[in-house]
Amino acid sequence: MYLQKDTAAKIIEEISMILDYDLNIMDEKGAILASTDPSRVGMFHEGAWRIIRYHLKELCIYEDGQYHGCRKGINLPVFLNDQIIGVIGITGEVAEVMKYAKVLKKMTEILVLDLFSYHKKSQQEQALLFFINEWVNKEPAELLPAFRDELHSYGFSENAPFAVALVTPGQILQDAEPPVLSSCLCSCNGDVGVVICSTSQTEKLAAFLKTAARNAGQETFLASVGSVQPDYTGVKRSYNQARKLLTVKQGESGIFFYDNSTAELIFHDVLPEYKEALIRQLLPGFTEEEMVEFADFMNAYVQNNGSIGQIAKQLFVHKNTVQYKINKILRQTGKDPRVIQDVILLNMVAGWIRRP
């Protein structure tokens, strides 16, 4: 690994804020990659070339022009993992800048290591994102020949069960160290995070998401979990299930499972004109405000399994008020929330009403 122009420019920018001297960074061939004096960028620096060629610990230059392309000052090798990857030089009288030499060298190597680690992590994240995108978007027959080898490199067996979850905000996955944590692959593309987990139980995937959210300090989030597939070829199917469920659950919070949401997904697929027709038929003459009030009440009714006390507690009203609302719905719609076939229809229509 050798220094690149953008890395060298970043290091010069950082160090020049601390040391009020002209600084240069040279590559493994002696060319000046970055400098506080832009006119010197691209020039050949013989001093740097000598340090690399002869493995010198430092090179002091006492006069301008003593070596080709050099000015007086001190030049020092920059190491990464015991390998010289470039040279940094500080311009000035040798006796004056000597006191900064060791500090300059140490600062440069720390910055190089930080930038190298950042770029390496970024490359790993990009590679993982590409791998996941290929896995969830392509049919098994379309996957590259090396896909199985890469799957094994992440520690997975192609014959293991898999499930996919989507989570928003995706930032809760940032604390999940890539590429593998608890048999899961995590990646974030925009505001939606993707988790592919090797497990036969979606509850384990849900537990992983809760832990990730807690570690990220995220109290509320939305996650959708596709069904468990028998092997790696079903990941696309589980992903599409999770994606559809995430769309249905937009605006809500919690972890939702595809296998538990079949009826809701079916209702969601009803054509818009049919939805509007049924709403008008069931709620004739309702104002927009009355529709929202109806939808909120039905949501609380279903969440609490029709328990008058629990509904009253959630809505902060008296039990008699809850009973009154139930009777009012019966009078207005002809459907009784206490009858199972009626509550299914009422709850379905409530889910179609758009809240402001």
GUVEXTOR-493055 format. One record per atom (N, C-alpha, C): residue in three letters; x, y, z. Coordinates in steps of 0.001 Angstrom, whole numbers, plus 500000, padded with zeros to 6 digits. Atoms other than C-alpha are relative to their C-alpha. Layout:
# residues N
AlaXYZ ...
# end
This chain:
# residues 356
Met500848498823500000 Met500000500000500000 Met500890501235500000 Tyr499254498743500061 Tyr501369503439499034 Tyr499052501176500155 Leu500814498800499820 Leu500178506959499679 Leu499359500438498693 Gln500707499443501132 Gln497591508416497343 Gln499875501507500173 Lys500056498531499968 Lys497100512079496454 Lys498985500513501025 Asp501016499502499079 Asp493881512496498415 Asp500391499778501452 Thr499529500266498643 Thr495391510860501502 Thr501083500978500402 Ala498910499062499718 Ala498527513006501281 Ala499463501403500224 Ala500575498660499855 Ala496461516185500846 Ala499291500143501339 Lys500691499965498711 Lys494372515305503899 Lys500990500125501144 Ile498986499945498942 Ile497493514756506027 Ile500633501392500061 Ile499424498651500039 Ile499038518040504893 Ile499040501005500618 Glu501009499076499464 Glu495799519837505718 Glu499939499921501521 Glu500100500181498551 Glu495681518359509219 Glu501235500546500722 Ile498768499621499301 Ile499340518944510135 Ile500292501490499854 Ser499711498576500215 Ser499578522454508641 Ser499219500895500955 Met500750499222499016 Met496990523585511185 Met500739500076501328 Ile499253500057498746 Ile499488522734513943 Ile501401500588499844 Leu498637499517500238 Leu502925523477512442 Leu499998501104498941 Asp499976498855500916 Asp503542526837510800 Asp501253499961499126 Tyr498877500162500919 Tyr506076525541508277 Tyr499460499412498704 Asp500370500665501243 Asp505945524457504664 Asp500247498495500134 Leu499932501455499886 Leu505309520721504455 Leu499802499370498627 Asn500146500755501252 Asn505621518200501616 Asn499845498524500321 Ile500086501457499902 Ile504584514585501227 Ile500323499431498634 Met499539500614501243 Met506319512450498598 Met499605498522499945 Asp500375501396500153 Asp505368509078497166 Asp501229499103499922 Glu498912500981500003 Glu507464505913496823 Glu500986500200498854 Lys499094499729501118 Lys509035507252493613 Lys500695501357500128 Gly499359498710499773 Gly510052510623495059 Gly499227501183499448 Ala500813498892500516 Ala507287512717493449 Ala499215500630501147 Ile500739499285498957 Ile505658515394495612 Ile498500499843499741 Leu501440500249500130 Leu502048514313496153 Leu499166501174500478 Ala500751498898499402 Ala500893517202498332 Ala500976500927500700 Ser499103499024499413 Ser502426520393499670 Ser499222501236500429 Thr500589498707499641 Thr501573523598501476 Thr500345501050498953 Asp499659499161501150 Asp503225525191498422 Asp499515499275498744 Pro500593500725501133 Pro500962524084495527 Pro500899499937498763 Ser499151499987501192 Ser503625525008492944 Ser500973498823499966 Arg499045501099499946 Arg505775522075494096 Arg499367498623499745 Val500688501267500212 Val503124519360493640 Val500340499434498620 Gly499645500666501250 Gly504226516876490986 Gly501490500024499697 Met498562499910500236 Met507929517820491148 Met500730498784500581 Phe499176501092499484 Phe510644515211491683 Phe500807500515501179 His499293499639498774 His512213515274495167 His501078498942500230 Glu498922500983499918 Glu515593513589495145 Glu500227499515501419 Gly499805500394498602 Gly515828513600498949 Gly499071498866500402 Ala500961501057499697 Ala512681511516499249 Ala500394498704499297 Trp499582501183500761 Trp513923509178496537 Trp501148499289500694 Arg498853500591499308 Arg517183508634498460 Arg499585499280501282 Ile500474500631498766 Ile515354507885501713 Ile499392498628499696 Ile500663501255500361 Ile513296505189499998 Ile501000499014499397 Arg499036500861500699 Arg516142503886497840 Arg500980499362500966 Tyr498948500480499095 Tyr518646503539500706 Tyr499490499740501420 His500612500273498691 His516200503063503614 His500601500864501108 Leu499442499073499022 Leu517444506143505446 Leu498981500328501087 Lys500886499635498898 Lys516025507071508869 Lys499552501452499897 Glu500351498606500258 Glu516079510766507925 Glu501046500576499055 Leu499047499334500878 Leu517761513134505501 Leu499897501503500238 Cys499944498561499761 Cys518817516640506478 Cys500588500704498776 Ile499524499215501146 Ile519250519195503693 Ile500285501409500506 Tyr499565498753499392 Tyr521232522278504674 Tyr499939501194499036 Glu500055498908500977 Glu521018524296501443 Glu498977499660498917 Asp500908500198501123 Asp518393524789498765 Asp500781499499498795 Gly499352500523501192 Gly519297522755495720 Gly501093498998500276 Gln498973500992499683 Gln521635520409497605 Gln499711498685499283 Tyr500460501113500821 Tyr519604517654495961 Tyr498941500540499054 His500919499521501030 His517442517966492887 His498568500149500557 Gly501373499761499586 Gly514069519537493658 Gly499810500155501488 Cys500098499943498543 Cys514879519963497348 Cys500332501393500551 Arg499675498806499242 Arg514916522870499784 Arg500486499570501375 Lys499433500363498698 Lys516645523004503138 Lys498899499627500985 Gly500962500506499041 Gly514885521140505900 Gly500292498548500336 Ile499836501398499605 Ile514387517596507159 Ile498918499152499330 Asn500927500940500633 Asn512791514639505378 Asn500062498670500740 Leu500078501215499200 Leu511617511496507132 Leu499101498964499319 Pro500842501050500598 Pro510210508122505996 Pro498702499840500787 Val501292500265499378 Val506564507333506696 Val499736498507499886 Phe500195501453499967 Phe505862503742507761 Phe498541499630500254 Leu501285500623499692 Leu502718501643507726 Leu500233498501499985 Asn499760501445499866 Asn502940498071509005 Asn501435499634499616 Asp498569500231500209 Asp506771498269508919 Asp500439500153498546 Gln499642499764501400 Gln506761499292505248 Gln500010501501499722 Ile499944498589500378 Ile507901502677503898 Ile498990500238498879 Ile501021499729501015 Ile504936504103502008 Ile500132501404499425 Gly499802498649500496 Gly506210507646501471 Gly500960500758500899 Val499071499148499251 Val508224510539502854 Val499304501325500288 Ile500497498666499684 Ile507265513727504655 Ile501183500911500295 Gly498918499050499797 Gly509445516812504673 Gly499482501300500591 Ile500316498700499427 Ile509425520037506671 Ile501093500975499582 Thr499049499027500556 Thr511090523108505148 Thr500396501031501055 Gly499489499015499051 Gly513297525402507217 Gly501439499704500370 Glu498652500254499510 Glu516665525722508901 Glu500016498719500803 Val499965501321499373 Val517695522261510040 Val499987500087501513 Ala499919499866498544 Ala518573523365513572 Ala498660500427500599 Glu501285499485499507 Glu515177525055513866 Glu498893498942499917 Val501101500957500189 Val512929522312512498 Val500316498628500571 Met499608501298499455 Met514903519427514038 Met499113499585501178 Lys500774500313498802 Lys512858519681517244 Lys498589499492499668 Tyr501335500447500397 Tyr509672518971515275 Tyr500027498665499247 Ala499871501145500903 Ala511018516020513302 Ala499285498754500526 Lys500592501214499463 Lys510000513152515605 Lys498481500129500159 Val501440499766499836 Val506628514709516380 Val499304499942498647 Leu500566499986501348 Leu505985515281512667 Leu499860498578499450 Lys500017501381500480 Lys506858511698511821 Lys498890499196500684 Lys501000500746499244 Lys504643510277514588 Lys498589500424499613 Met501323499502500384 Met501691512512513705 Met499592499480498626 Thr500286500446501364 Thr501932511554510046 Thr499629498530499981 Glu500273501441499998 Glu502027507830510752 Glu498662499677500677 Ile501301500195499355 Ile499029508093513103 Ile498877500347499029 Leu501015499589500968 Leu497049509964510451 Leu499897498993498853 Val499993501001501070 Val498101507462507790 Val499236498750500438 Leu500667501201499492 Leu496951504565509960 Leu498493500214500110 Asp501426499700499874 Asp493614506261510694 Asp499317500018498633 Leu500586499897501336 Leu492975507056507038 Leu499978498641499302 Phe499939501337500599 Phe494083503596505938 Phe498882499121500571 Ser501046500796499357 Ser491738501982508481 Ser498619500425499517 Tyr501285499485500475 Tyr488894504240507364 Tyr499711499508498582 His500196500429501385 His489415503431503682 His499759498489499918 Lys500169501452500006 Lys489738499727504425 Lys498596499629500457 Lys501344500258499511 Lys486497499762506429 Lys498970500380498945 Ser500918499546501039 Ser484777501746503693 Ser499934499003498845 Gln499956500993501080 Gln485917499235501064 Gln499260498727500395 Gln500688501196499515 Gln484671496343503202 Gln498488500211500003 Glu501430499701499962 Glu481304498042503670 Glu499417500037498594 Gln500478499946501375 Gln480991498704499938 Gln499914498593499401 Ala500008501377500504 Ala481901495100499139 Ala498817499227500588 Leu501116500687499350 Leu479331493867501666 Leu498671500476499414 Leu501220499450500580 Leu476661496204500274 Leu499748499415498615 Phe500129500583501332 Phe477332494912496751 Phe499572498541500090 Phe500310501416499824 Phe477208491299497947 Phe498539499811500396 Ile501380500105499538 Ile473899491808499765 Ile499021500397498904 Asn500879499551501082 Asn472343493746496878 Asn499869498933498915 Glu500037501068501000 Glu473292490957494484 Glu499149498830500500 Trp500693501148499424 Trp471898488306496829 Trp498483500212500030 Val501437499781499824 Val468504489940497437 Val499290500399498712 Asn500629499522501233 Asn467908491152493867 Asn500082499031498827 Lys499833500918501123 Lys469039488291491657 Lys499433498625500308 Glu500419501394499853 Glu467591484887491049 Glu501249499137500232 Pro498828500855499720 Pro469872482041492264 Pro500812499664498756 Ala499283500359501225 Ala470739481111488654 Ala500794501172499435 Glu499323498806500517 Glu471878484695487995 Glu501225500397500826 Leu498884499645499132 Leu474391484831490845 Leu501321499597499354 Leu498685500265500571 Leu478060484959489890 Leu500542498658500489 Pro499449501313499607 Pro479994481660489969 Pro500726500019501341 Ala499228499917498755 Ala482098482911492878 Ala499124500330501207 Phe500875499582498906 Phe479034483769494960 Phe500071499047501195 Arg499981500958498899 Arg479096480553496992 Arg501286500101500812 Asp498730499833499283 Asp482785481028497827 Asp499946501225500908 Glu500104498782499190 Glu482036484553499034 Glu499046499770501168 Leu500934500341498927 Leu479083483231501033 Leu500726499257501115 His499224500754499009 His481438480796502761 His500980500908500730 Ser499037499091499366 Ser483939483607503410 Ser499359500822501111 Tyr500721499292498943 Tyr481264485342505497 Tyr499543499052501105 Gly500284500955498942 Gly480895482173507544 Gly498654499308499905 Phe501315500598500159 Phe477630480880506095 Phe500053498716499187 Ser500194501210500808 Ser476565477489504777 Ser498848500262499045 Glu501044499753501006 Glu474548477577501571 Glu498733499210500302 Asn501157500840499694 Asn472224474886502986 Asn499331500369501322 Ala500593499562498736 Ala471427476763506205 Ala498719500793499739 Pro501204499167500167 Pro468029478457506760 Pro500363501483500104 Phe499742498569499998 Phe467905482217506158 Phe498688500782500095 Ala501117499055499978 Ala465550485112506899 Ala500565501402499839 Val499568498629500270 Val465734488772505907 Val499111500976500756 Ala500748498930499335 Ala464718491847507873 Ala500414501339499412 Leu499733498624500382 Leu464449495477506823 Leu499659500885501192 Val500205499154498831 Val464722498204509436 Val500230501456499658 Thr499834498564500158 Thr464278501960509471 Thr499764500676501349 Pro498821499528500738 Pro466080504046510509 Pro501118498967499981 Gly498932500980500169 Gly468922501953509166 Gly501210500265500876 Gln498838499643499181 Gln471372503794511445 Gln500158499118501234 Ile499863500841498811 Ile470608501372514256 Ile500943498837499753 Leu499087501100500316 Leu472783498840512425 Leu501461500435500001 Gln498621499522500082 Gln475882501045512522 Gln500883499438501101 Asp499211500563498900 Asp476954499593515866 Asp500178498491499880 Ala499822501434500248 Ala476646496065514511 Ala501232499820499138 Glu498705500012500676 Glu480263495416513589 Glu499974499133498748 Pro499961500809501236 Pro480607494331509940 Pro501241499131499985 Pro501148500385500812 Pro480690491969508316 Pro499054499019500676 Val500843501048499423 Val479325489300510660 Val499820500244501486 Leu500286499912498576 Leu477625489573514023 Leu498813499089500300 Ser501074500925499636 Ser475559486801515583 Ser499376499331498779 Ser500447500687501214 Ser475324484978512231 Ser499149500891499113 Cys500755499051500810 Cys473960488113510578 Cys500929500843499141 Leu499356499010500849 Leu475059490262507664 Leu499165501266500042 Cys500723498731499880 Cys474144493908508074 Cys500557501012499015 Ser499598498935500897 Ser474209496741505589 Ser498925501071500008 Cys500945498895500002 Cys472581500132505229 Cys500079500708498665 Asn500078499313501283 Asn471436501644501956 Asn498982501122500143 Gly500894498895499721 Gly470023505095502637 Gly499447499876501410 Asp500603500028498673 Asp467566505133505534 Asp499517498607500394 Val500479501358499722 Val466746501425505299 Val501177499054500170 Gly498962500987499755 Gly468973498775506824 Gly499515498611499615 Val500315501371500412 Val469115495192505574 Val500776499037500898 Val499367501032499182 Val469826492195507786 Val499654498638499401 Ile500202501388500431 Ile470303488681506438 Ile500551499117501113 Cys499611500790498832 Cys470389486190509277 Cys499837498505499715 Ser500070501455500138 Ser471151482486509231 Ser499352499437501255 Thr500738500503498842 Thr468465481184511562 Thr498723499326499536 Ser501273500652500299 Ser465422478939511598 Ser498863500642500786 Gln500993499344499163 Gln463629481226514075 Gln500066501513499807 Thr500006498549500215 Thr462621484772513154 Thr500053500763501324 Glu499934499337498695 Glu462368485542516876 Glu501433500363500365 Lys498590499690499736 Lys466162485382517061 Lys500434501230499221 Leu499706498818500801 Leu466367487927514280 Leu499406501237500653 Ala500633498885499297 Ala463935490150516177 Ala500801500396501231 Ala499183499713498818 Ala466070489840519308 Ala501273500747499605 Phe498813499312500493 Phe469127490892517288 Phe499681501468499699 Leu500387498633500344 Leu467268493993515995 Leu499764500836501254 Lys500237499270498747 Lys466173494971519501 Lys501316500373500676 Thr498690499733499400 Thr469737494675520756 Thr500730501108499242 Ala499357498969500817 Ala471068496753517851 Ala499386501362500258 Ala500689498729499742 Ala468435499443518480 Ala500360500539501379 Arg499653499581498653 Arg469199499507522191 Arg501428500529500059 Asn498612499541500026 Asn472932499824521548 Asn500143501346499301 Ala499948498734500744 Ala472241502688519140 Ala499204501101500691 Gly500792499002499292 Gly470012504462521661 Gly498727500374499267 Gln501194499733500802 Gln467034504187519295 Gln498802499333500666 Glu501130500550499263 Glu463822503769521296 Glu498914499469499070 Thr501045500435500924 Thr461422503522518357 Thr500595499754498618 Phe499561500323501356 Phe462017501900514982 Phe498970499072499378 Leu500900500886500735 Leu460177499945512322 Leu500820498920499324 Ala499303501119500647 Ala461297496508511200 Ala498979499009499467 Ser500837501040500602 Ser459729493951508897 Ser500873498773499764 Val499231501237500075 Val460848490315508891 Val499321499038499029 Gly500530500982500940 Gly460365487965505944 Gly500013498608500591 Ser500082501366499472 Ser459653484271506410 Ser501338499276499839 Val498777500809500049 Val462412481720507028 Val499987499153498731 Gln499842500780501226 Gln463692480097503838 Gln500959498830500269 Pro499209501208499681 Pro465267476598503725 Pro501486500109499687 Asp498581499854500326 Asp468551477710502112 Asp500233501366499348 Tyr499612498681500495 Tyr470395480621500506 Tyr499221500436498764 Thr500727499641501222 Thr468305480477497313 Thr498677500709500307 Gly501272499360499651 Gly465258481766499224 Gly500141501393500557 Val499773498687499400 Val466855484990500448 Val499258501099499234 Lys500717498986500779 Lys465395487034497579 Lys498523499996500356 Arg501421500116499654 Arg461916485740498444 Arg499732500632501367 Ser500176499438498661 Ser462292486613502139 Ser500170501519499974 Tyr499767498553500134 Tyr463648490059501186 Tyr498771500691499414 Asn501180499398500627 Asn460671490799498914 Asn498808500010500955 Gln501059500034498996 Gln458307489739501682 Gln500186501128501019 Ala499713498956499021 Ala460017492057504156 Ala499773501394499401 Arg500164498698500651 Arg459991494918501647 Arg498524500362499868 Lys501434499751500138 Lys456261494555500996 Lys499386500342501356 Leu500541499759498668 Leu455484494388504704 Leu500436501361500534 Leu499509498698499549 Leu457630497459505392 Leu499150501122499399 Thr500849499007500659 Thr455550499418502881 Thr498636500083500677 Val501314500045499355 Val452314498298504534 Val500043500656501380 Lys499896499534498618 Lys453578499264507999 Lys500604501392500148 Gln499424498657499920 Gln454951502706507132 Gln499195500867500966 Gly500651499142499019 Gly454219505167509928 Gly499817499337501352 Glu500115500714498733 Glu454132502491512620 Glu501393499727500565 Ser498726500401499395 Ser456831501303515002 Ser499838498605500593 Gly500032501358499491 Gly457749497828516174 Gly500596499029498996 Ile499486501052500870 Ile458850494524514649 Ile498813499159499528 Phe501135500710500575 Phe456383492851512294 Phe500498498831499142 Phe499604501218500679 Phe456507489362510797 Phe499059499716498833 Tyr500780500286501205 Tyr455372488440507308 Tyr499011498859500245 Asp500857501168499777 Asp453965485099508471 Asp498765500323500842 Asn501131499606499147 Asn451672486912510936 Asn499155501105499373 Ser500646498821500593 Ser450485489565508482 Ser499300499687498685 Thr500563500398501294 Thr448897487583505647 Thr498730500765499662 Ala501274499320500271 Ala445406489095505986 Ala500219501469499684 Glu499734498579500227 Glu446744492636506224 Glu500641500240498643 Leu499345499866501300 Leu448930492127503161 Leu499002499803498859 Ile501031500222501015 Ile445976490777501188 Ile499119501239499869 Phe500839498801500021 Phe443838493777502184 Phe500734501175499355 His499201498899500557 His446673496105501202 His500024499949498476 Asp499916500166501453 Asp446668494685497670 Asp498688500294499275 Val501276499667500635 Val443034495597497074 Val500156501293499200 Leu499877498821500856 Leu442737498108494223 Leu499436501237500687 Pro500436498754499334 Pro442371501749495389 Pro498524500322499777 Glu501399499670500264 Glu438988502187493666 Glu499047499111500800 Tyr500826500882499179 Tyr437621499148495536 Tyr500023500443501466 Lys499884499504498626 Lys438912500517498821 Lys499085501197500216 Glu500818498795499875 Glu437252503896498229 Glu498510499668499959 Ala501409500381500113 Ala433983502244497208 Ala499496499377501303 Leu500416500665498772 Leu433872500081500352 Leu499954500996501163 Ile500011498971498950 Ile434748503051502601 Ile498727500822499902 Arg501223499199500179 Arg431895505090501097 Arg498759499196500362 Gln501145500865499704 Gln429529502119501431 Gln499845499775501502 Leu500050500325498578 Leu430451501341505054 Leu499872501250500870 Leu499992498758499207 Leu430912504944506273 Leu499333501128499226 Pro500663498972500808 Pro428320506960504342 Pro499830501304500781 Gly500196498702499383 Gly428303510655505105 Gly501029500367501055 Phe498966499695499011 Phe431359510481507388 Phe500882501142499495 Thr499014498978500335 Thr433492513607507424 Thr501393499398500131 Glu498617500501499897 Glu437275513210507145 Glu500401499841501455 Glu499665500070498575 Glu437601513925510860 Glu499335498801500660 Glu500712501148499440 Glu434985511293511706 Glu500634498687499555 Met499327501205500487 Met436777508736509531 Met501264499718500792 Val498760500166499235 Val440067509336511355 Val499685499547501418 Glu500406500394498645 Glu438301509081514719 Glu499580498532500027 Phe500419501398500121 Phe436710505799513597 Phe501208499074499873 Ala498817500835500231 Ala440060504418512374 Ala500828499860501272 Asp499213500049498766 Asp441839505322515615 Asp499319499123501051 Phe500724500813499020 Phe439116503731517723 Phe500110498514499653 Met499913501402500401 Met439137500503515687 Met501400499446500232 Asn498619500426499757 Asn442929500360515952 Asn500188499636501474 Ala499901500275498562 Ala442692500584519757 Ala499164498780500374 Tyr500893501131499718 Tyr439808498091519773 Tyr500686498672499698 Val499344501240500412 Val441768495431517889 Val501250499742500831 Gln498772500154499218 Gln445033496072519754 Gln499720499425501389 Asn500342500426498639 Asn443242495413523053 Asn498966498877500023 Asn500887501161500090 Asn441149492449521813 Asn498590500287500520 Gly501364499640499622 Gly437908494321522504 Gly499790500240501472 Ser500128499777498553 Ser438646494811526214 Ser499603501458500267 Ile500502498649499756 Ile436552497820527297 Ile500959500781500896 Gly499109499322499060 Gly438861498622530195 Gly501315500413499374 Gln498713499695500621 Gln442069498433528173 Gln499857501067498913 Ile500231498976501030 Ile440590500486525310 Ile499848501364500656 Ala500205498736499285 Ala439461503163527764 Ala501319500550500524 Lys498696499586499468 Lys442914503241529327 Lys500886500560498907 Gln499152499538501107 Gln444662503600525952 Gln499527501328499444 Leu500544498774500604 Leu442321506331524709 Leu499746501102501030 Phe500197499025498921 Phe442141508121528110 Phe498543500475500068 Val501423499685499899 Val438332507949528222 Val499352499060501012 His500747500850499073 His435682506442530509 His499521498748499277 Lys500485501251500586 Lys434506502881529945 Lys498659500192499307 Asn501305499743500615 Asn431019504194529217 Asn500149500649498624 Thr499747499354501286 Thr432489506298526412 Thr500372498958498953 Val499620501080500916 Val434006503197524841 Val498752499235499567 Gln501227500718500326 Gln430663501396525058 Gln499109500814499067 Tyr500799499113500856 Tyr428935504402523520 Tyr500533499985498568 Lys499403499995501340 Lys431411504439520581 Lys499719498690499261 Ile500303501291500631 Ile430840500736519922 Ile498572500002499463 Asn501397499941500428 Asn427073501261519778 Asn499797500996498862 Lys500089498995501065 Lys427537504338517612 Lys500457499411498667 Ile499510500662501227 Ile429593502326515072 Ile498950499040499469 Leu501040500943500413 Leu426833499694515033 Leu498850500741499323 Arg501106499234500585 Arg424164502340514364 Arg500380500582498641 Gln499602499289501216 Gln426194504144511654 Gln500360499065498851 Thr499487500886501055 Thr427626501160509792 Thr499171498734499823 Gly500723501260500048 Gly425300498294510585 Gly500882498810500337 Lys499046501056499639 Lys428360496316511681 Lys500343500110501480 Asp499748500035498558 Asp429017495256515278 Asp501443499547500272 Pro498608500375499697 Pro432683495289516442 Pro500120498774500896 Arg499945501155499091 Arg431753492576518946 Arg499771498681499274 Val500203501189500830 Val430966490152516112 Val501240499803499132 Ile498682500206500604 Ile434114488566514668 Ile500018500300498503 Gln499978499738501442 Gln433134488719510995 Gln499834501488499699 Asp500157498548500182 Asp432116492372511405 Asp501276500749500363 Val498801499273499572 Val435253493431513267 Val501117499848498980 Ile498985500180501043 Ile437441491971510504 Ile499801501032498898 Leu500294499033501050 Leu435681494146507923 Leu500245501433500476 Leu499816498644499453 Leu435662497236510156 Leu501484500346500130 Asn498570499755499816 Asn439355496875510969 Asn500705500144498661 Met499415499891501322 Met440230496366507308 Met499763501394499423 Val500325498666500525 Val438431499574506293 Val500734501077500791 Ala499273499027499173 Ala439989501444509225 Ala501449500120499558 Gly498604499985500445 Gly443422500444507945 Gly500194500732498686 Trp499893499314501290 Trp442665502002504559 Trp499848501512500122 Ile500236498565499844 Ile441777505401505985 Ile501317500701500247 Arg498752499233499898 Arg444595507909505557 Arg499902501028501108 Arg499963499032498897 Arg445435509813508699 Arg500849501202499600 Pro499227498805500383 Pro446713513417508380 Pro501373499984500635 
# end
